[in-house]
């Protein structure tokens, strides 16, 4: 049995976020990038998280603390709440989501509206507003 992708798409990981995270294909939409970044957090794949983050806002100095935190929590699921633009022909897009996780055994969530834009033709995460 093949594993379902952590992003919640219902697809098998190998047919979903794996190709984007590994660099075999680019995310076609902002939502695909959002889902691949969530999946990378579940794997504490800090290299991909940095690579898929805008050069202008990339948190290089927090690299180790982000990795440590991602490894310390148990990821429970991703819900996409709203998508604005961010399609294959757009230059910017927004994805509002909730990511559920357990930290020290207590349920937590990230509720964010993320801004994505194209950088050198590829979707990247720029910033987010937390709710």
Rosetta constraint file for C-alpha pairs under 8 A:
AtomPair CA 2 CA 12 HARMONIC 6.40 0.50
AtomPair CA 2 CA 13 HARMONIC 7.80 0.50
AtomPair CA 3 CA 12 HARMONIC 5.74 0.50
AtomPair CA 3 CA 13 HARMONIC 6.05 0.50
AtomPair CA 4 CA 8 HARMONIC 7.84 0.50
AtomPair CA 4 CA 10 HARMONIC 6.25 0.50
AtomPair CA 4 CA 11 HARMONIC 5.68 0.50
AtomPair CA 4 CA 12 HARMONIC 4.24 0.50
AtomPair CA 4 CA 13 HARMONIC 5.21 0.50
AtomPair CA 5 CA 9 HARMONIC 6.76 0.50
AtomPair CA 5 CA 10 HARMONIC 6.76 0.50
AtomPair CA 5 CA 11 HARMONIC 5.93 0.50
AtomPair CA 5 CA 12 HARMONIC 5.31 0.50
AtomPair CA 5 CA 13 HARMONIC 3.90 0.50
AtomPair CA 5 CA 14 HARMONIC 7.71 0.50
AtomPair CA 5 CA 16 HARMONIC 6.54 0.50
AtomPair CA 5 CA 17 HARMONIC 6.87 0.50
AtomPair CA 5 CA 39 HARMONIC 7.50 0.50
AtomPair CA 6 CA 13 HARMONIC 7.34 0.50
AtomPair CA 6 CA 38 HARMONIC 7.83 0.50
AtomPair CA 6 CA 39 HARMONIC 5.56 0.50
AtomPair CA 6 CA 42 HARMONIC 7.39 0.50
AtomPair CA 6 CA 77 HARMONIC 7.04 0.50
AtomPair CA 6 CA 78 HARMONIC 7.95 0.50
AtomPair CA 7 CA 17 HARMONIC 7.68 0.50
AtomPair CA 7 CA 35 HARMONIC 5.21 0.50
AtomPair CA 7 CA 36 HARMONIC 6.95 0.50
AtomPair CA 7 CA 38 HARMONIC 6.32 0.50
AtomPair CA 7 CA 39 HARMONIC 5.55 0.50
AtomPair CA 7 CA 77 HARMONIC 7.04 0.50
AtomPair CA 7 CA 78 HARMONIC 5.97 0.50
AtomPair CA 8 CA 77 HARMONIC 6.78 0.50
AtomPair CA 8 CA 78 HARMONIC 6.18 0.50
AtomPair CA 8 CA 79 HARMONIC 7.55 0.50
AtomPair CA 9 CA 16 HARMONIC 7.86 0.50
AtomPair CA 11 CA 15 HARMONIC 6.56 0.50
AtomPair CA 11 CA 16 HARMONIC 6.07 0.50
AtomPair CA 12 CA 16 HARMONIC 6.20 0.50
AtomPair CA 13 CA 17 HARMONIC 5.94 0.50
AtomPair CA 13 CA 18 HARMONIC 5.79 0.50
AtomPair CA 14 CA 18 HARMONIC 5.22 0.50
AtomPair CA 14 CA 19 HARMONIC 6.84 0.50
AtomPair CA 15 CA 19 HARMONIC 7.17 0.50
AtomPair CA 16 CA 20 HARMONIC 7.73 0.50
AtomPair CA 17 CA 21 HARMONIC 6.08 0.50
AtomPair CA 17 CA 32 HARMONIC 7.81 0.50
AtomPair CA 17 CA 35 HARMONIC 7.18 0.50
AtomPair CA 17 CA 36 HARMONIC 5.04 0.50
AtomPair CA 17 CA 39 HARMONIC 7.07 0.50
AtomPair CA 18 CA 22 HARMONIC 5.96 0.50
AtomPair CA 18 CA 36 HARMONIC 7.79 0.50
AtomPair CA 19 CA 23 HARMONIC 6.11 0.50
AtomPair CA 19 CA 24 HARMONIC 5.01 0.50
AtomPair CA 19 CA 25 HARMONIC 5.58 0.50
AtomPair CA 19 CA 26 HARMONIC 8.00 0.50
AtomPair CA 20 CA 24 HARMONIC 6.06 0.50
AtomPair CA 20 CA 25 HARMONIC 5.06 0.50
AtomPair CA 20 CA 26 HARMONIC 5.49 0.50
AtomPair CA 20 CA 27 HARMONIC 6.04 0.50
AtomPair CA 20 CA 33 HARMONIC 7.95 0.50
AtomPair CA 20 CA 36 HARMONIC 6.75 0.50
AtomPair CA 21 CA 36 HARMONIC 6.44 0.50
AtomPair CA 21 CA 40 HARMONIC 7.16 0.50
AtomPair CA 21 CA 48 HARMONIC 6.19 0.50
AtomPair CA 26 CA 122 HARMONIC 6.89 0.50
AtomPair CA 26 CA 123 HARMONIC 7.93 0.50
AtomPair CA 27 CA 32 HARMONIC 5.41 0.50
AtomPair CA 27 CA 33 HARMONIC 5.32 0.50
AtomPair CA 27 CA 122 HARMONIC 7.45 0.50
AtomPair CA 27 CA 123 HARMONIC 6.62 0.50
AtomPair CA 28 CA 32 HARMONIC 6.52 0.50
AtomPair CA 28 CA 33 HARMONIC 7.76 0.50
AtomPair CA 28 CA 87 HARMONIC 7.23 0.50
AtomPair CA 28 CA 88 HARMONIC 5.37 0.50
AtomPair CA 28 CA 123 HARMONIC 7.67 0.50
AtomPair CA 29 CA 33 HARMONIC 6.49 0.50
AtomPair CA 29 CA 86 HARMONIC 5.50 0.50
AtomPair CA 29 CA 87 HARMONIC 4.81 0.50
AtomPair CA 29 CA 88 HARMONIC 5.25 0.50
AtomPair CA 29 CA 123 HARMONIC 7.10 0.50
AtomPair CA 30 CA 34 HARMONIC 6.13 0.50
AtomPair CA 30 CA 86 HARMONIC 4.73 0.50
AtomPair CA 30 CA 87 HARMONIC 6.61 0.50
AtomPair CA 30 CA 92 HARMONIC 7.90 0.50
AtomPair CA 30 CA 93 HARMONIC 5.99 0.50
AtomPair CA 30 CA 94 HARMONIC 7.20 0.50
AtomPair CA 30 CA 95 HARMONIC 7.17 0.50
AtomPair CA 30 CA 116 HARMONIC 6.03 0.50
AtomPair CA 30 CA 117 HARMONIC 7.67 0.50
AtomPair CA 30 CA 123 HARMONIC 6.23 0.50
AtomPair CA 30 CA 124 HARMONIC 7.81 0.50
AtomPair CA 31 CA 35 HARMONIC 6.14 0.50
AtomPair CA 31 CA 83 HARMONIC 7.28 0.50
AtomPair CA 31 CA 86 HARMONIC 7.08 0.50
AtomPair CA 31 CA 95 HARMONIC 6.36 0.50
AtomPair CA 32 CA 36 HARMONIC 6.15 0.50
AtomPair CA 33 CA 37 HARMONIC 6.09 0.50
AtomPair CA 33 CA 52 HARMONIC 7.86 0.50
AtomPair CA 33 CA 123 HARMONIC 6.75 0.50
AtomPair CA 33 CA 124 HARMONIC 7.24 0.50
AtomPair CA 33 CA 125 HARMONIC 7.83 0.50
AtomPair CA 34 CA 38 HARMONIC 6.29 0.50
AtomPair CA 34 CA 95 HARMONIC 7.35 0.50
AtomPair CA 34 CA 125 HARMONIC 7.77 0.50
AtomPair CA 35 CA 39 HARMONIC 6.25 0.50
AtomPair CA 36 CA 40 HARMONIC 6.10 0.50
AtomPair CA 37 CA 41 HARMONIC 6.22 0.50
AtomPair CA 37 CA 48 HARMONIC 7.70 0.50
AtomPair CA 37 CA 49 HARMONIC 6.25 0.50
AtomPair CA 37 CA 52 HARMONIC 7.60 0.50
AtomPair CA 38 CA 42 HARMONIC 6.47 0.50
AtomPair CA 38 CA 78 HARMONIC 7.41 0.50
AtomPair CA 38 CA 99 HARMONIC 7.82 0.50
AtomPair CA 39 CA 43 HARMONIC 6.51 0.50
AtomPair CA 40 CA 44 HARMONIC 5.88 0.50
AtomPair CA 40 CA 45 HARMONIC 4.97 0.50
AtomPair CA 40 CA 46 HARMONIC 7.38 0.50
AtomPair CA 40 CA 48 HARMONIC 6.79 0.50
AtomPair CA 40 CA 49 HARMONIC 6.60 0.50
AtomPair CA 41 CA 45 HARMONIC 6.21 0.50
AtomPair CA 41 CA 46 HARMONIC 7.61 0.50
AtomPair CA 41 CA 49 HARMONIC 7.51 0.50
AtomPair CA 41 CA 70 HARMONIC 5.84 0.50
AtomPair CA 42 CA 70 HARMONIC 6.84 0.50
AtomPair CA 42 CA 71 HARMONIC 7.80 0.50
AtomPair CA 42 CA 74 HARMONIC 7.69 0.50
AtomPair CA 42 CA 75 HARMONIC 5.91 0.50
AtomPair CA 43 CA 70 HARMONIC 7.73 0.50
AtomPair CA 43 CA 71 HARMONIC 7.59 0.50
AtomPair CA 44 CA 67 HARMONIC 5.65 0.50
AtomPair CA 44 CA 70 HARMONIC 5.24 0.50
AtomPair CA 44 CA 71 HARMONIC 5.70 0.50
AtomPair CA 45 CA 49 HARMONIC 6.43 0.50
AtomPair CA 45 CA 67 HARMONIC 7.52 0.50
AtomPair CA 46 CA 50 HARMONIC 6.08 0.50
AtomPair CA 46 CA 63 HARMONIC 7.05 0.50
AtomPair CA 46 CA 66 HARMONIC 7.60 0.50
AtomPair CA 46 CA 67 HARMONIC 5.90 0.50
AtomPair CA 47 CA 51 HARMONIC 6.13 0.50
AtomPair CA 48 CA 52 HARMONIC 5.93 0.50
AtomPair CA 49 CA 53 HARMONIC 6.26 0.50
AtomPair CA 50 CA 58 HARMONIC 6.40 0.50
AtomPair CA 50 CA 59 HARMONIC 7.53 0.50
AtomPair CA 50 CA 60 HARMONIC 7.41 0.50
AtomPair CA 50 CA 63 HARMONIC 7.86 0.50
AtomPair CA 52 CA 123 HARMONIC 7.48 0.50
AtomPair CA 52 CA 124 HARMONIC 5.01 0.50
AtomPair CA 52 CA 125 HARMONIC 6.27 0.50
AtomPair CA 53 CA 57 HARMONIC 7.08 0.50
AtomPair CA 53 CA 58 HARMONIC 5.43 0.50
AtomPair CA 53 CA 124 HARMONIC 5.16 0.50
AtomPair CA 53 CA 125 HARMONIC 4.69 0.50
AtomPair CA 53 CA 126 HARMONIC 6.25 0.50
AtomPair CA 54 CA 58 HARMONIC 5.57 0.50
AtomPair CA 54 CA 119 HARMONIC 7.20 0.50
AtomPair CA 54 CA 124 HARMONIC 5.34 0.50
AtomPair CA 54 CA 125 HARMONIC 5.67 0.50
AtomPair CA 54 CA 126 HARMONIC 5.19 0.50
AtomPair CA 56 CA 126 HARMONIC 7.69 0.50
AtomPair CA 57 CA 126 HARMONIC 6.19 0.50
AtomPair CA 57 CA 127 HARMONIC 7.30 0.50
AtomPair CA 58 CA 126 HARMONIC 8.00 0.50
AtomPair CA 59 CA 63 HARMONIC 6.50 0.50
AtomPair CA 62 CA 66 HARMONIC 6.00 0.50
AtomPair CA 63 CA 67 HARMONIC 6.27 0.50
AtomPair CA 64 CA 68 HARMONIC 6.10 0.50
AtomPair CA 65 CA 69 HARMONIC 6.06 0.50
AtomPair CA 66 CA 70 HARMONIC 6.08 0.50
AtomPair CA 67 CA 71 HARMONIC 6.23 0.50
AtomPair CA 68 CA 72 HARMONIC 6.26 0.50
AtomPair CA 69 CA 73 HARMONIC 6.60 0.50
AtomPair CA 72 CA 103 HARMONIC 7.14 0.50
AtomPair CA 73 CA 101 HARMONIC 6.44 0.50
AtomPair CA 73 CA 102 HARMONIC 5.59 0.50
AtomPair CA 73 CA 103 HARMONIC 4.94 0.50
AtomPair CA 73 CA 104 HARMONIC 7.31 0.50
AtomPair CA 74 CA 101 HARMONIC 5.36 0.50
AtomPair CA 74 CA 102 HARMONIC 5.00 0.50
AtomPair CA 74 CA 103 HARMONIC 6.76 0.50
AtomPair CA 75 CA 99 HARMONIC 7.79 0.50
AtomPair CA 75 CA 100 HARMONIC 6.24 0.50
AtomPair CA 75 CA 101 HARMONIC 4.28 0.50
AtomPair CA 75 CA 102 HARMONIC 6.50 0.50
AtomPair CA 76 CA 99 HARMONIC 7.49 0.50
AtomPair CA 76 CA 100 HARMONIC 5.11 0.50
AtomPair CA 76 CA 101 HARMONIC 4.88 0.50
AtomPair CA 76 CA 102 HARMONIC 7.21 0.50
AtomPair CA 77 CA 99 HARMONIC 5.80 0.50
AtomPair CA 77 CA 100 HARMONIC 5.29 0.50
AtomPair CA 77 CA 101 HARMONIC 7.15 0.50
AtomPair CA 78 CA 97 HARMONIC 7.08 0.50
AtomPair CA 78 CA 98 HARMONIC 5.84 0.50
AtomPair CA 78 CA 99 HARMONIC 4.53 0.50
AtomPair CA 78 CA 100 HARMONIC 6.43 0.50
AtomPair CA 79 CA 97 HARMONIC 5.55 0.50
AtomPair CA 79 CA 98 HARMONIC 5.21 0.50
AtomPair CA 79 CA 99 HARMONIC 6.45 0.50
AtomPair CA 80 CA 95 HARMONIC 7.20 0.50
AtomPair CA 80 CA 96 HARMONIC 6.17 0.50
AtomPair CA 80 CA 97 HARMONIC 4.44 0.50
AtomPair CA 80 CA 98 HARMONIC 6.61 0.50
AtomPair CA 81 CA 95 HARMONIC 7.60 0.50
AtomPair CA 81 CA 96 HARMONIC 5.36 0.50
AtomPair CA 81 CA 97 HARMONIC 5.14 0.50
AtomPair CA 81 CA 98 HARMONIC 7.31 0.50
AtomPair CA 82 CA 95 HARMONIC 5.86 0.50
AtomPair CA 82 CA 96 HARMONIC 5.04 0.50
AtomPair CA 82 CA 97 HARMONIC 7.06 0.50
AtomPair CA 83 CA 93 HARMONIC 7.48 0.50
AtomPair CA 83 CA 94 HARMONIC 5.73 0.50
AtomPair CA 83 CA 95 HARMONIC 4.59 0.50
AtomPair CA 83 CA 96 HARMONIC 6.37 0.50
AtomPair CA 84 CA 93 HARMONIC 5.69 0.50
AtomPair CA 84 CA 94 HARMONIC 5.05 0.50
AtomPair CA 84 CA 95 HARMONIC 6.51 0.50
AtomPair CA 85 CA 90 HARMONIC 6.54 0.50
AtomPair CA 85 CA 92 HARMONIC 6.75 0.50
AtomPair CA 85 CA 93 HARMONIC 4.63 0.50
AtomPair CA 85 CA 94 HARMONIC 6.56 0.50
AtomPair CA 86 CA 90 HARMONIC 5.44 0.50
AtomPair CA 86 CA 91 HARMONIC 6.90 0.50
AtomPair CA 86 CA 92 HARMONIC 5.44 0.50
AtomPair CA 86 CA 93 HARMONIC 3.61 0.50
AtomPair CA 86 CA 94 HARMONIC 6.44 0.50
AtomPair CA 86 CA 116 HARMONIC 7.28 0.50
AtomPair CA 86 CA 117 HARMONIC 7.73 0.50
AtomPair CA 87 CA 93 HARMONIC 7.35 0.50
AtomPair CA 91 CA 117 HARMONIC 5.58 0.50
AtomPair CA 91 CA 118 HARMONIC 5.42 0.50
AtomPair CA 92 CA 115 HARMONIC 7.30 0.50
AtomPair CA 92 CA 116 HARMONIC 5.58 0.50
AtomPair CA 92 CA 117 HARMONIC 4.18 0.50
AtomPair CA 92 CA 118 HARMONIC 6.52 0.50
AtomPair CA 93 CA 115 HARMONIC 6.00 0.50
AtomPair CA 93 CA 116 HARMONIC 5.18 0.50
AtomPair CA 93 CA 117 HARMONIC 6.30 0.50
AtomPair CA 94 CA 113 HARMONIC 6.50 0.50
AtomPair CA 94 CA 114 HARMONIC 5.42 0.50
AtomPair CA 94 CA 115 HARMONIC 4.76 0.50
AtomPair CA 94 CA 116 HARMONIC 6.06 0.50
AtomPair CA 95 CA 113 HARMONIC 5.57 0.50
AtomPair CA 95 CA 114 HARMONIC 5.25 0.50
AtomPair CA 95 CA 115 HARMONIC 6.86 0.50
AtomPair CA 95 CA 116 HARMONIC 7.93 0.50
AtomPair CA 96 CA 111 HARMONIC 7.38 0.50
AtomPair CA 96 CA 112 HARMONIC 5.56 0.50
AtomPair CA 96 CA 113 HARMONIC 4.00 0.50
AtomPair CA 96 CA 114 HARMONIC 6.12 0.50
AtomPair CA 97 CA 110 HARMONIC 7.82 0.50
AtomPair CA 97 CA 111 HARMONIC 5.74 0.50
AtomPair CA 97 CA 112 HARMONIC 5.65 0.50
AtomPair CA 97 CA 113 HARMONIC 6.49 0.50
AtomPair CA 98 CA 109 HARMONIC 6.41 0.50
AtomPair CA 98 CA 110 HARMONIC 5.44 0.50
AtomPair CA 98 CA 111 HARMONIC 4.43 0.50
AtomPair CA 98 CA 112 HARMONIC 6.63 0.50
AtomPair CA 99 CA 109 HARMONIC 5.44 0.50
AtomPair CA 99 CA 110 HARMONIC 5.11 0.50
AtomPair CA 99 CA 111 HARMONIC 6.65 0.50
AtomPair CA 100 CA 107 HARMONIC 7.19 0.50
AtomPair CA 100 CA 108 HARMONIC 5.92 0.50
AtomPair CA 100 CA 109 HARMONIC 4.46 0.50
AtomPair CA 100 CA 110 HARMONIC 6.62 0.50
AtomPair CA 101 CA 107 HARMONIC 5.87 0.50
AtomPair CA 101 CA 108 HARMONIC 5.36 0.50
AtomPair CA 101 CA 109 HARMONIC 6.03 0.50
AtomPair CA 102 CA 106 HARMONIC 5.12 0.50
AtomPair CA 102 CA 107 HARMONIC 4.54 0.50
AtomPair CA 102 CA 108 HARMONIC 5.79 0.50
AtomPair CA 103 CA 107 HARMONIC 6.51 0.50
AtomPair CA 103 CA 108 HARMONIC 6.71 0.50
AtomPair CA 110 CA 130 HARMONIC 7.31 0.50
AtomPair CA 110 CA 131 HARMONIC 8.00 0.50
AtomPair CA 111 CA 130 HARMONIC 5.74 0.50
AtomPair CA 111 CA 131 HARMONIC 5.47 0.50
AtomPair CA 112 CA 128 HARMONIC 6.01 0.50
AtomPair CA 112 CA 129 HARMONIC 5.41 0.50
AtomPair CA 112 CA 130 HARMONIC 4.39 0.50
AtomPair CA 112 CA 131 HARMONIC 5.97 0.50
AtomPair CA 113 CA 128 HARMONIC 5.41 0.50
AtomPair CA 113 CA 129 HARMONIC 5.25 0.50
AtomPair CA 113 CA 130 HARMONIC 6.61 0.50
AtomPair CA 114 CA 125 HARMONIC 7.25 0.50
AtomPair CA 114 CA 126 HARMONIC 7.46 0.50
AtomPair CA 114 CA 127 HARMONIC 5.80 0.50
AtomPair CA 114 CA 128 HARMONIC 4.10 0.50
AtomPair CA 114 CA 129 HARMONIC 6.48 0.50
AtomPair CA 115 CA 125 HARMONIC 6.28 0.50
AtomPair CA 115 CA 126 HARMONIC 5.52 0.50
AtomPair CA 115 CA 127 HARMONIC 5.38 0.50
AtomPair CA 115 CA 128 HARMONIC 5.86 0.50
AtomPair CA 116 CA 123 HARMONIC 6.47 0.50
AtomPair CA 116 CA 124 HARMONIC 5.52 0.50
AtomPair CA 116 CA 125 HARMONIC 4.61 0.50
AtomPair CA 116 CA 126 HARMONIC 5.40 0.50
AtomPair CA 116 CA 127 HARMONIC 7.43 0.50
AtomPair CA 117 CA 122 HARMONIC 7.94 0.50
AtomPair CA 117 CA 123 HARMONIC 5.51 0.50
AtomPair CA 117 CA 124 HARMONIC 5.65 0.50
AtomPair CA 117 CA 125 HARMONIC 6.77 0.50
AtomPair CA 117 CA 126 HARMONIC 6.81 0.50
AtomPair CA 118 CA 122 HARMONIC 4.97 0.50
AtomPair CA 118 CA 123 HARMONIC 4.44 0.50
AtomPair CA 118 CA 124 HARMONIC 6.05 0.50
AtomPair CA 119 CA 123 HARMONIC 6.33 0.50
AtomPair CA 119 CA 124 HARMONIC 6.54 0.50
